[in-house]
Amino acid sequence: MERKTPTPTKVRLRRNRTDIREALLESALVEFGAKGFDGASTRAIAARVEAHQPQINYHFESKTALWTAAVDHLFGLLRETFRGVFPAKPTEIGVPELAAAFADGIRRLVRFVAAHPELNQIMVHEGTAPSDRLTWLTETHVKPFFNGIRGAWQLLRDAGVAAPIDSEVLYYVLVGGASLPYVNAAEVRLLTGRDPKSPSWIDAHADGMVSILLPGLAGL
């Protein structure tokens, strides 16, 4: 039987539903980041993107399902940001190449968290107390990132390129240092008179992080 080509109306409806779902995910990240899971309102999430409550119910069976989908979406964007940066086996490339890759990763992280401060906000909300959400978030998304940078960091530390920071502590120094100016953007504007979302600030911040964490890079 010959396959019928969908009518333009049906194609448009499917595309609109996809757009609405993605808009709801982006809105949910902002709401969950600002207020945490318990304080977040699905009504506010819908209103932020001029959607209706039934549209959330159509795409997500519960508030928990919406939170899970939003976090999956956020970490999917993060993985895409880091795609191809770190080699699968850091020991198979030279120290200069590995250091350059790590520096590139730091700069990419700073740019990402500048655009998505809700990453750190959500982690702070969820990390304050044990929960099923925290367990799922850590095992599914945080631990792979944590494990992925530890090996490379240890190699760079042993080579004298990286700062003498414990590889387990490094994760918090890196993520906290990269995220704070964008989570506390209002404070930065009051304190410095500068906009932390400006390209010049982001570049200076990223360069500073590289200088602090990889002091031996310039000598390679």
C-alpha positions as CSV (number, residue, x, y, z in Angstrom):
1,M,0.0,0.0,0.0
2,E,1.3,3.4,-0.9
3,R,2.3,5.5,2.1
4,K,0.3,8.7,2.4
5,T,2.2,12.0,2.8
6,P,1.1,13.8,5.9
7,T,-0.9,16.9,5.3
8,P,0.8,20.3,6.1
9,T,-1.6,20.8,9.0
10,K,-0.6,17.5,10.7
11,V,3.1,18.2,10.2
12,R,2.7,21.6,11.7
13,L,0.8,20.2,14.7
14,R,3.6,17.7,15.4
15,R,6.3,20.4,15.2
16,N,4.3,22.7,17.5
17,R,4.0,19.9,20.1
18,T,7.7,19.3,19.9
19,D,8.4,23.0,20.3
20,I,6.0,23.3,23.3
21,R,7.6,20.3,25.0
22,E,11.1,21.7,24.7
23,A,9.8,25.1,25.8
24,L,8.3,23.5,28.9
25,L,11.6,21.7,29.7
26,E,13.5,25.0,29.5
27,S,10.9,26.7,31.6
28,A,11.0,23.9,34.1
29,L,14.8,24.2,34.5
30,V,14.4,27.9,35.4
31,E,11.6,27.2,37.9
32,F,13.3,24.1,39.5
33,G,16.6,26.0,39.6
34,A,15.1,29.0,41.3
35,K,12.7,27.3,43.8
36,G,13.7,23.6,44.0
37,F,11.4,20.7,43.4
38,D,9.1,21.3,46.3
39,G,8.8,25.0,45.7
40,A,8.4,24.9,41.9
41,S,4.9,25.4,40.5
42,T,3.9,23.5,37.3
43,R,1.4,26.4,36.7
44,A,4.2,28.9,36.8
45,I,6.3,26.7,34.4
46,A,3.4,26.7,31.9
47,A,2.7,30.4,32.3
48,R,6.4,31.3,31.7
49,V,6.1,30.0,28.1
50,E,2.5,31.0,27.6
51,A,1.4,27.4,27.7
52,H,-1.5,25.9,29.6
53,Q,-1.5,23.5,32.6
54,P,-3.1,20.7,30.5
55,Q,-0.2,20.9,28.1
56,I,2.1,19.9,30.9
57,N,-0.2,17.0,31.8
58,Y,-0.2,15.9,28.1
59,H,3.6,15.7,27.8
60,F,4.5,14.7,31.4
61,E,2.6,12.3,33.6
62,S,3.7,14.0,36.9
63,K,5.8,16.8,38.4
64,T,8.5,14.2,39.0
65,A,8.4,13.1,35.4
66,L,8.7,16.7,34.3
67,W,11.7,17.2,36.7
68,T,13.4,14.1,35.4
69,A,12.9,15.0,31.8
70,A,14.2,18.5,32.4
71,V,17.3,17.3,34.1
72,D,17.9,14.7,31.3
73,H,17.5,17.6,28.8
74,L,20.0,19.8,30.7
75,F,22.7,17.1,31.0
76,G,22.1,16.1,27.4
77,L,23.1,19.6,26.5
78,L,26.1,19.4,28.8
79,R,27.2,16.1,27.2
80,E,26.9,17.7,23.7
81,T,29.0,20.6,24.9
82,F,31.8,18.2,25.9
83,R,31.5,15.8,23.0
84,G,35.0,15.0,21.6
85,V,36.9,17.1,24.2
86,F,38.4,14.4,26.3
87,P,40.0,11.3,24.8
88,A,38.5,7.9,25.7
89,K,41.9,6.9,27.0
90,P,43.9,9.9,28.3
91,T,47.0,7.8,28.7
92,E,47.2,7.3,24.9
93,I,47.9,11.0,24.2
94,G,50.7,13.3,25.3
95,V,50.6,15.6,28.3
96,P,50.5,18.8,26.2
97,E,47.6,17.5,24.2
98,L,45.8,16.4,27.3
99,A,46.4,19.7,29.0
100,A,45.1,21.6,26.0
101,A,42.0,19.4,26.0
102,F,41.4,20.0,29.7
103,A,41.8,23.7,29.2
104,D,39.3,23.6,26.4
105,G,36.9,21.6,28.7
106,I,37.2,24.3,31.4
107,R,36.3,27.1,28.9
108,R,33.4,25.1,27.6
109,L,32.1,24.5,31.1
110,V,32.3,28.2,31.9
111,R,30.4,29.1,28.8
112,F,27.8,26.4,29.5
113,V,27.1,27.4,33.1
114,A,27.0,31.1,32.0
115,A,24.1,30.1,29.7
116,H,22.6,27.5,32.1
117,P,23.0,28.7,35.8
118,E,20.2,26.3,36.7
119,L,22.7,23.4,36.5
120,N,24.4,24.6,39.7
121,Q,21.1,25.8,41.2
122,I,19.4,22.4,40.8
123,M,22.5,20.6,42.1
124,V,22.5,22.8,45.2
125,H,18.8,22.3,45.9
126,E,19.0,18.5,45.4
127,G,22.4,18.0,47.1
128,T,21.4,19.4,50.5
129,A,19.5,16.2,51.6
130,P,19.3,12.5,50.6
131,S,16.5,11.7,48.3
132,D,15.6,9.3,45.5
133,R,16.0,12.3,43.1
134,L,19.5,12.9,44.3
135,T,20.5,9.3,44.0
136,W,19.1,9.1,40.5
137,L,20.8,12.4,39.5
138,T,24.1,11.4,40.9
139,E,24.2,7.9,39.5
140,T,22.8,8.8,36.1
141,H,24.4,12.1,35.3
142,V,26.9,13.4,37.9
143,K,29.1,10.3,38.5
144,P,29.9,9.8,34.7
145,F,31.1,13.4,34.5
146,F,33.0,13.1,37.8
147,N,34.7,9.9,36.8
148,G,35.4,11.2,33.3
149,I,37.6,14.1,34.5
150,R,39.4,12.4,37.4
151,G,41.7,10.2,35.3
152,A,42.8,13.1,33.1
153,W,43.3,15.4,36.1
154,Q,45.5,12.9,37.9
155,L,47.7,12.5,34.9
156,L,48.1,16.3,34.6
157,R,48.7,16.6,38.3
158,D,51.4,13.9,38.2
159,A,53.0,15.7,35.3
160,G,53.2,18.9,37.2
161,V,50.8,20.8,34.9
162,A,47.7,20.8,37.1
163,A,47.3,22.5,40.5
164,P,48.0,20.2,43.5
165,I,44.3,19.6,44.2
166,D,43.0,16.2,45.1
167,S,41.1,14.6,42.1
168,E,38.0,14.1,44.2
169,V,38.0,17.7,45.5
170,L,38.7,19.0,42.0
171,Y,35.2,18.4,40.8
172,Y,33.8,20.8,43.4
173,V,36.5,23.4,42.8
174,L,35.8,23.2,39.1
175,V,32.0,23.2,39.1
176,G,31.7,25.7,42.0
177,G,34.3,28.1,40.6
178,A,32.8,27.9,37.1
179,S,29.2,28.4,38.2
180,L,29.1,30.9,41.1
181,P,29.3,34.2,39.1
182,Y,26.3,33.2,37.0
183,V,24.2,31.9,39.9
184,N,25.0,35.1,41.8
185,A,24.8,37.4,38.7
186,A,22.9,40.1,40.6
187,E,25.6,40.3,43.3
188,V,28.3,40.4,40.6
189,R,26.6,43.4,39.0
190,L,26.3,45.3,42.3
191,L,29.8,44.4,43.5
192,T,31.8,45.0,40.3
193,G,29.5,47.0,38.0
194,R,30.1,44.5,35.3
195,D,27.7,42.1,33.6
196,P,28.8,38.5,34.1
197,K,26.8,37.4,31.1
198,S,29.0,39.6,28.8
199,P,31.4,37.8,26.5
200,S,34.3,39.8,27.9
201,W,33.5,38.7,31.5
202,I,33.0,35.0,30.4
203,D,36.3,34.9,28.5
204,A,38.2,36.5,31.4
205,H,36.5,34.1,33.9
206,A,37.4,31.1,31.7
207,D,41.0,32.3,31.3
208,G,41.3,32.8,35.0
209,M,40.0,29.3,35.7
210,V,42.5,27.8,33.3
211,S,45.4,29.8,34.9
212,I,44.5,28.7,38.4
213,L,43.8,25.0,37.6
214,L,46.5,24.5,35.0
215,P,49.4,26.6,36.1
216,G,51.9,24.5,34.2
217,L,50.1,24.8,30.9
218,A,52.0,27.9,29.7
219,G,55.3,26.0,30.0
220,L,54.4,23.2,27.7
